[in-house]
């Protein structure tokens, strides 16, 4: 089995990679029958020479590879027919801007495995960059506070090499006491939690967070049933919320009335209540001043997130009264950080972490007959057609709404 590590070709450039030089060595130690070559890249966070130093072949030609591994979408004109591809295709939610890509995948008889479709038997995702989105998102949120208040200054995350460097920068910051709300219970939220804990910020319970005042910075980690409630007042469990989100309404305002800094690390599903709407943000008791929206659903559950921001220009202001974008230093503005590709700012750590998960959860399936069904569940296309699990995309491919 010959694996090819793709050069990332999407613009703006993405410096991440599925496997670092050291992780390829580990892969081949555990799976001697695996051969790995790396497509030459001038932008990758790991230089070609670093792979070559570890005796990994660097090439400009991947035609003889069986499986091609990338991070972002492969441009249509770079696709190689009759290959197995792994990358984030951004098609499984019927994203209009990538319809042509999925059509091209089928036309070129490509077996596509989207990283998002790699799940266990219970449906939980096995690989991703969520933790690193949380790490960088929390850092960027504090950086936004520093720029808005001028109390402290932080360098951009992309100028630093490791998570440890981000933490060291945060630890030297001095700012007024804040009440920080962090939502979510997955890798994104726990990545952000790592940063708050590393800053020695005290975690408090939901009840104490809502009802008590503090003379120091504290944070609360809130799950879906903390900021949503059933309309019939029943208390069941998270799975009921995931199955029947239409039976719930937002209970977020009780947090909004006492929160200074909101870090949105939750997953938002179709049909779930918005956390706070644009009208909620106009409420006289609405207190949130800073939002790090790591989830970044545009015009969705976070009323102040009216667009995604960029690594180059990561912060904007949202004026609740006019529902419009303003300078983030405007006194009436909610300061919004809503970068939608946060892990790109920490490419070395993100690549090494991703490679660890891919090696642990995916590579074995190529050599054990896919006994856990990892590959069969993840395969989106085969023989020029959608696989049964992904037939819901047929109308999307056909151009139907």
C-alpha positions as CSV (number, residue, x, y, z in Angstrom):
1,X,0.0,0.0,0.0
2,X,1.5,3.3,-1.1
3,X,0.4,6.5,0.5
4,X,1.0,10.0,-0.9
5,X,1.0,13.1,1.2
6,X,-0.5,15.9,-0.9
7,X,0.8,19.4,-1.3
8,X,-1.9,21.8,-0.2
9,X,-3.0,23.9,-3.1
10,X,-5.9,25.9,-1.8
11,X,-5.7,29.7,-1.5
12,X,-5.1,31.2,1.0
13,X,-2.3,28.8,1.7
14,X,-2.7,26.2,4.4
15,X,0.6,25.0,6.0
16,X,-0.9,21.9,7.7
17,X,-0.2,18.4,6.7
18,X,-1.7,15.0,7.6
19,X,1.6,13.5,8.7
20,X,4.7,15.2,10.2
21,X,8.2,13.7,9.3
22,X,8.4,11.9,12.7
23,X,4.9,10.5,12.4
24,X,5.7,8.9,9.0
25,X,8.6,7.1,10.7
26,X,6.2,5.8,13.4
27,X,3.7,4.8,10.7
28,X,6.3,2.7,8.9
29,X,7.6,1.1,12.1
30,X,4.1,-0.1,13.0
31,X,3.1,-1.0,9.4
32,X,6.2,-2.1,7.5
33,X,4.1,-2.8,4.4
34,X,3.1,0.9,4.2
35,X,5.2,3.0,1.8
36,X,4.8,6.8,2.1
37,X,6.0,9.5,-0.2
38,X,5.5,13.2,0.2
39,X,4.7,15.7,-2.6
40,X,7.1,18.6,-2.6
41,X,5.7,21.8,-1.1
42,X,7.2,25.2,-0.5
43,X,4.6,26.3,2.0
44,X,4.2,23.3,4.3
45,X,5.2,23.9,7.9
46,X,7.6,21.0,7.6
47,X,10.2,21.5,5.0
48,X,11.0,18.9,2.3
49,X,14.4,18.5,3.8
50,X,12.9,17.5,7.2
51,X,11.1,14.5,5.5
52,X,14.2,13.6,3.5
53,X,16.3,13.7,6.7
54,X,14.0,10.9,8.0
55,X,14.5,8.9,4.8
56,X,11.1,9.7,3.4
57,X,11.0,10.2,-0.4
58,X,9.9,13.7,-1.6
59,X,8.5,13.7,-5.1
60,X,6.6,15.8,-7.7
61,X,4.7,12.8,-9.0
62,X,2.1,10.8,-7.0
63,X,0.6,8.9,-9.9
64,X,1.8,5.5,-8.6
65,X,0.2,6.0,-5.1
66,X,-2.8,4.1,-4.0
67,X,-4.1,6.5,-1.4
68,X,-3.6,10.3,-1.4
69,X,-3.9,12.2,2.0
70,X,-4.5,15.9,2.2
71,X,-6.1,18.5,4.5
72,X,-8.1,21.0,2.5
73,X,-10.1,20.6,-0.8
74,X,-8.0,19.4,-3.7
75,X,-8.6,21.8,-6.7
76,X,-10.5,20.1,-9.5
77,X,-7.7,20.4,-12.0
78,X,-5.3,18.7,-9.6
79,X,-7.4,15.6,-9.1
80,X,-5.9,12.2,-10.2
81,X,-8.5,9.8,-11.6
82,X,-9.1,6.3,-10.1
83,X,-7.4,7.2,-6.7
84,X,-8.5,7.0,-3.1
85,X,-8.5,10.5,-1.6
86,X,-8.8,11.7,2.0
87,X,-9.4,15.5,2.6
88,X,-11.9,17.9,4.0
89,X,-14.2,18.2,1.0
90,X,-16.8,20.5,2.6
91,X,-19.6,18.9,0.7
92,X,-21.4,16.8,3.3
93,X,-23.7,19.7,4.2
94,X,-24.4,20.4,0.5
95,X,-22.1,23.5,0.5
96,X,-23.0,25.2,-2.9
97,X,-19.4,26.4,-3.5
98,X,-18.1,22.8,-3.6
99,X,-20.8,21.1,-5.7
100,X,-18.5,21.1,-8.8
101,X,-15.7,19.4,-6.7
102,X,-17.9,16.5,-5.8
103,X,-19.2,16.2,-9.4
104,X,-15.5,16.0,-10.5
105,X,-14.8,13.4,-7.9
106,X,-17.5,11.2,-9.4
107,X,-16.5,11.9,-13.0
108,X,-12.9,10.9,-12.2
109,X,-14.0,7.6,-10.5
110,X,-12.4,8.7,-7.2
111,X,-13.1,7.1,-3.9
112,X,-13.5,10.0,-1.5
113,X,-13.2,9.8,2.2
114,X,-13.9,13.1,3.9
115,X,-12.1,13.5,7.2
116,X,-15.5,14.5,8.7
117,X,-17.0,11.2,7.8
118,X,-14.5,9.1,9.7
119,X,-16.5,8.0,12.7
120,X,-16.8,5.1,15.2
121,X,-19.7,2.7,15.5
122,X,-21.6,5.2,17.7
123,X,-21.2,8.0,15.2
124,X,-18.5,10.0,17.0
125,X,-15.8,11.7,14.9
126,X,-12.4,10.1,15.2
127,X,-10.1,12.7,13.7
128,X,-10.1,16.5,13.3
129,X,-8.5,19.8,14.2
130,X,-11.1,20.8,16.8
131,X,-8.8,20.9,19.8
132,X,-6.5,23.3,18.0
133,X,-9.4,25.5,17.0
134,X,-10.2,25.7,20.6
135,X,-6.6,26.5,21.7
136,X,-6.2,29.2,19.1
137,X,-9.7,30.6,19.5
138,X,-9.3,31.2,23.2
139,X,-5.9,32.8,22.6
140,X,-7.4,35.0,19.9
141,X,-10.3,36.0,22.1
142,X,-7.9,37.3,24.7
143,X,-5.9,39.1,22.0
144,X,-9.1,40.8,20.9
145,X,-9.7,42.0,24.4
146,X,-6.2,43.4,24.7
147,X,-6.6,45.3,21.4
148,X,-10.0,46.6,22.3
149,X,-9.1,47.7,25.9
150,X,-5.4,48.5,25.3
151,X,-4.8,46.8,28.6
152,X,-2.2,44.4,27.1
153,X,-0.8,43.3,23.8
154,X,-0.5,39.8,22.3
155,X,1.3,38.8,19.1
156,X,-0.7,36.9,16.5
157,X,-0.8,33.2,17.1
158,X,0.6,32.4,13.7
159,X,3.9,34.2,14.7
160,X,4.3,31.7,17.6
161,X,5.4,28.0,17.1
162,X,3.7,25.9,19.8
163,X,0.7,25.9,22.2
164,X,3.3,26.4,25.0
165,X,4.3,29.7,23.4
166,X,0.7,30.9,23.3
167,X,0.2,30.0,27.0
168,X,3.4,31.9,28.0
169,X,2.1,35.0,26.2
170,X,-1.3,34.7,28.0
171,X,0.3,34.3,31.4
172,X,2.0,37.7,31.2
173,X,-1.3,39.6,30.5
174,X,-2.8,41.8,33.1
175,X,-6.5,42.7,32.8
176,X,-9.5,43.5,34.8
177,X,-11.6,40.7,36.3
178,X,-13.8,38.9,33.8
179,X,-16.6,36.4,33.9
180,X,-15.9,34.0,31.0
181,X,-18.5,31.6,29.6
182,X,-17.3,28.6,27.5
183,X,-19.9,26.5,25.8
184,X,-19.5,23.0,24.5
185,X,-18.4,19.5,25.5
186,X,-16.2,18.3,22.6
187,X,-12.7,18.8,21.4
188,X,-13.1,22.4,20.6
189,X,-14.4,23.4,24.0
190,X,-11.8,21.3,25.8
191,X,-9.0,22.8,23.7
192,X,-10.2,26.3,24.9
193,X,-10.5,24.9,28.4
194,X,-6.8,23.9,28.3
195,X,-5.9,27.5,27.7
196,X,-8.0,28.8,30.6
197,X,-6.7,26.2,33.0
198,X,-3.1,26.9,31.9
199,X,-3.7,30.6,32.8
200,X,-4.8,29.4,36.3
201,X,-8.3,30.9,35.8
202,X,-10.7,29.3,38.3
203,X,-13.5,27.2,37.0
204,X,-16.8,27.6,38.8
205,X,-20.2,25.8,38.6
206,X,-23.1,27.0,36.5
207,X,-25.1,27.9,39.7
208,X,-22.2,29.9,41.2
209,X,-21.4,31.6,37.9
210,X,-24.9,32.9,37.5
211,X,-25.5,33.9,41.1
212,X,-22.2,35.0,42.5
213,X,-20.0,38.0,42.0
214,X,-16.2,37.6,41.9
215,X,-13.3,39.9,42.4
216,X,-11.1,37.8,40.1
217,X,-11.4,36.3,36.7
218,X,-13.4,33.0,36.6
219,X,-14.9,30.8,33.9
220,X,-17.8,28.4,33.6
221,X,-18.0,25.5,31.2
222,X,-21.7,25.1,30.1
223,X,-23.2,22.2,28.2
224,X,-26.3,22.2,26.0
225,X,-28.8,21.6,28.8
226,X,-27.4,24.5,30.8
227,X,-28.3,27.0,28.1
228,X,-31.3,25.2,26.6
229,X,-34.5,23.9,28.2
230,X,-37.4,21.8,27.1
231,X,-40.5,23.8,26.3
232,X,-42.5,21.3,28.4
233,X,-40.1,21.9,31.4
234,X,-39.0,18.2,31.4
235,X,-35.4,17.5,32.2
236,X,-34.2,14.5,30.2
237,X,-30.6,14.3,28.8
238,X,-28.3,15.5,26.1
239,X,-29.3,12.8,23.7
240,X,-32.9,13.9,23.9
241,X,-31.8,17.4,22.9
242,X,-29.7,16.1,20.0
243,X,-32.7,14.0,18.8
244,X,-35.4,16.5,19.3
245,X,-33.9,20.0,19.3
246,X,-37.3,21.5,18.2
247,X,-38.6,20.6,21.6
248,X,-36.2,23.1,23.2
249,X,-35.8,26.8,23.6
250,X,-32.8,28.9,24.6
251,X,-32.1,29.6,28.2
252,X,-28.9,31.5,27.4
253,X,-30.0,34.9,28.6
254,X,-29.3,33.9,32.2
255,X,-25.7,33.6,31.2
256,X,-25.7,36.7,28.9
257,X,-26.7,38.9,31.9
258,X,-23.6,38.0,33.8
259,X,-20.9,37.3,31.2
260,X,-18.2,39.6,29.9
261,X,-16.4,37.2,27.6
262,X,-18.1,34.4,25.7
263,X,-16.1,31.6,24.0
264,X,-18.4,29.7,21.7
265,X,-17.0,26.2,21.5
266,X,-20.2,24.2,21.0
267,X,-21.5,22.3,18.0
268,X,-24.6,23.7,16.5
269,X,-27.1,21.3,14.9
270,X,-29.9,22.0,12.5
271,X,-33.1,22.9,14.3
272,X,-31.5,23.7,17.6
273,X,-32.4,27.0,19.3
274,X,-30.2,30.0,18.8
275,X,-28.1,30.9,21.8
276,X,-28.8,34.6,21.5
277,X,-30.4,36.5,18.6
278,X,-29.8,40.0,17.4
279,X,-32.8,41.1,19.4
280,X,-31.4,39.4,22.5
281,X,-28.3,41.5,22.1
282,X,-30.4,44.6,22.4
283,X,-31.7,43.7,25.8
284,X,-30.8,46.3,28.4
285,X,-29.4,43.5,30.7
286,X,-27.3,41.8,27.9
287,X,-23.8,42.2,29.2
288,X,-21.5,40.2,26.8
289,X,-18.8,42.5,25.5
290,X,-16.3,40.1,23.9
291,X,-17.1,37.0,21.7
292,X,-14.7,34.4,20.5
293,X,-16.9,32.5,18.1
294,X,-14.9,29.4,17.4
295,X,-18.0,27.6,16.0
296,X,-18.5,30.4,13.5
297,X,-22.0,29.8,12.1
298,X,-22.7,32.9,10.1
299,X,-26.1,34.6,10.8
300,X,-26.8,31.7,13.1
301,X,-26.9,30.9,16.8
302,X,-24.6,33.7,17.9
303,X,-26.4,37.0,16.9
304,X,-23.2,39.1,16.8
305,X,-21.5,36.8,14.3
306,X,-22.5,38.4,11.0
307,X,-19.5,37.2,9.0
308,X,-16.4,35.1,9.3
309,X,-13.2,37.1,10.0
310,X,-9.8,36.2,8.7
311,X,-6.4,35.4,10.1
312,X,-5.1,38.6,8.6
313,X,-8.0,40.7,10.0
314,X,-9.5,38.6,12.8
315,X,-11.6,41.2,14.8
316,X,-14.6,43.3,14.0
317,X,-17.2,45.2,16.0
318,X,-20.9,44.4,16.0
319,X,-23.3,47.2,17.0
320,X,-26.4,45.6,18.7
321,X,-28.7,48.6,18.1
322,X,-28.0,49.0,14.4
323,X,-27.3,45.3,13.8
324,X,-24.3,46.4,11.7
325,X,-20.5,46.1,11.7
326,X,-18.6,48.9,13.3
327,X,-15.0,49.5,14.4
328,X,-14.3,47.0,17.2
329,X,-13.0,49.9,19.4
330,X,-16.5,51.6,19.3
331,X,-17.6,51.8,22.9
332,X,-21.0,50.3,22.0
333,X,-19.7,47.4,20.0
334,X,-19.5,43.8,20.9
335,X,-16.0,42.8,20.0
336,X,-16.1,39.7,17.7
337,X,-13.4,37.2,16.8
338,X,-14.8,34.8,14.3
339,X,-11.9,33.3,12.3
340,X,-13.2,30.1,10.6
341,X,-9.8,28.4,10.0
342,X,-8.1,28.8,13.4
343,X,-6.0,25.6,13.4
344,X,-4.0,27.1,10.5
345,X,-2.5,29.5,13.0
346,X,-0.8,26.7,14.8
347,X,0.1,24.4,11.9
348,X,2.9,22.4,13.6
349,X,1.0,21.4,16.7
350,X,-2.2,20.9,14.7
351,X,-0.4,18.6,12.1
352,X,1.2,16.5,14.7
353,X,-2.0,16.0,16.7
354,X,-4.0,15.2,13.5
355,X,-1.4,12.7,12.4
356,X,-1.5,11.0,15.7
357,X,-5.3,10.5,15.4
358,X,-5.1,9.4,11.8
359,X,-2.4,6.9,12.5
360,X,-4.3,5.5,15.5
361,X,-7.8,5.4,14.0
362,X,-7.5,5.1,10.2
363,X,-4.2,3.6,9.0
364,X,-4.8,0.2,10.8
365,X,-8.0,-0.3,8.7
366,X,-5.9,-0.6,5.6
367,X,-4.1,-3.6,7.0
368,X,-6.7,-5.4,9.1
369,X,-9.4,-5.8,6.5
370,X,-11.2,-2.8,7.9
371,X,-12.6,-4.9,10.8
372,X,-14.0,-1.9,12.6
373,X,-15.8,-0.6,9.5
374,X,-13.9,2.7,9.6
375,X,-13.3,2.9,5.9
376,X,-16.6,1.5,4.8
377,X,-18.5,4.1,6.9
378,X,-16.3,7.0,5.7
379,X,-16.4,6.2,2.0
380,X,-18.5,8.7,0.2
381,X,-18.0,7.7,-3.5
382,X,-17.2,4.5,-5.3
383,X,-17.3,3.5,-9.0
384,X,-18.5,6.9,-10.0
385,X,-21.5,6.9,-7.7
386,X,-22.4,7.9,-4.1
387,X,-22.3,5.1,-1.6
388,X,-25.6,4.3,0.1
389,X,-24.9,6.3,3.3
390,X,-24.3,9.4,1.2
391,X,-27.2,9.1,-1.3
392,X,-28.8,12.1,0.3
393,X,-26.3,14.2,-1.7
394,X,-27.6,13.1,-5.0
395,X,-29.9,16.1,-5.5
396,X,-27.1,18.3,-4.5
397,X,-24.9,16.8,-7.2
398,X,-27.7,17.1,-9.7
399,X,-27.9,20.8,-9.0
400,X,-31.3,20.6,-7.3
401,X,-32.0,22.7,-4.2
